[in-house]
Amino acid sequence: MKIIYNKRFPPKGYAAINICGVIFARHEQKPLSDRTRRHEAIHTRQIIELLVIGFYVWYGIEWLIRLAQYRNRKDAYRNISLEREAYGNDKKESYLESRRLFAFVGYLNAK
């Protein structure tokens, strides 16, 4: 997993962002925690499954739906199925070894 540390991207408040399997992380997060690495590795798997473009289309559409549902940007973000899967499993060291294809679909139901 390639990690690029910098001062401006992602925005403050976020440790890292995954763009096509490359992790951009804030310089002050160096080195990224194992948990953040696992979180981003889950996103990389999702990106591959959805053939890159599909991941970003899915993410954007679901974020808009969740924004309408929760009327709060942070709540919308945390309730995207792709994020719910990543946050729900980033503490599990071997999660990706047993993860099913398209596992994020099981996280679509709102809390």
LINNORCOR-V549330 format. One record per residue. N is the residue number from 0. RES is the residue in three letters. BURIAL is + if it has 16 or more other C-alpha atoms within 10 Angstrom, else -. Layout:
[[N:RES:BURIAL] [N:RES:BURIAL]]
//
This chain:
[[0:MET:-] [1:LYS:-] [2:ILE:+] [3:ILE:-] [4:TYR:+] [5:ASN:-] [6:LYS:-] [7:ARG:-] [8:PHE:+] [9:PRO:+] [10:PRO:-] [11:LYS:-] [12:GLY:-] [13:TYR:-] [14:ALA:+] [15:ALA:+] [16:ILE:+] [17:ASN:+] [18:ILE:-] [19:CYS:-] [20:GLY:+] [21:VAL:-] [22:ILE:+] [23:PHE:+] [24:ALA:+] [25:ARG:+] [26:HIS:+] [27:GLU:-] [28:GLN:-] [29:LYS:-] [30:PRO:-] [31:LEU:+] [32:SER:-] [33:ASP:-] [34:ARG:+] [35:THR:+] [36:ARG:+] [37:ARG:+] [38:HIS:+] [39:GLU:+] [40:ALA:+] [41:ILE:+] [42:HIS:+] [43:THR:+] [44:ARG:+] [45:GLN:+] [46:ILE:+] [47:ILE:-] [48:GLU:-] [49:LEU:-] [50:LEU:-] [51:VAL:+] [52:ILE:-] [53:GLY:-] [54:PHE:+] [55:TYR:-] [56:VAL:-] [57:TRP:-] [58:TYR:+] [59:GLY:-] [60:ILE:-] [61:GLU:+] [62:TRP:+] [63:LEU:+] [64:ILE:-] [65:ARG:+] [66:LEU:+] [67:ALA:-] [68:GLN:-] [69:TYR:-] [70:ARG:-] [71:ASN:-] [72:ARG:-] [73:LYS:-] [74:ASP:-] [75:ALA:+] [76:TYR:+] [77:ARG:-] [78:ASN:+] [79:ILE:+] [80:SER:+] [81:LEU:+] [82:GLU:+] [83:ARG:+] [84:GLU:+] [85:ALA:+] [86:TYR:+] [87:GLY:-] [88:ASN:+] [89:ASP:+] [90:LYS:-] [91:LYS:-] [92:GLU:-] [93:SER:-] [94:TYR:-] [95:LEU:-] [96:GLU:-] [97:SER:-] [98:ARG:-] [99:ARG:-] [100:LEU:-] [101:PHE:-] [102:ALA:-] [103:PHE:+] [104:VAL:-] [105:GLY:-] [106:TYR:+] [107:LEU:-] [108:ASN:-] [109:ALA:-] [110:LYS:-]]
//
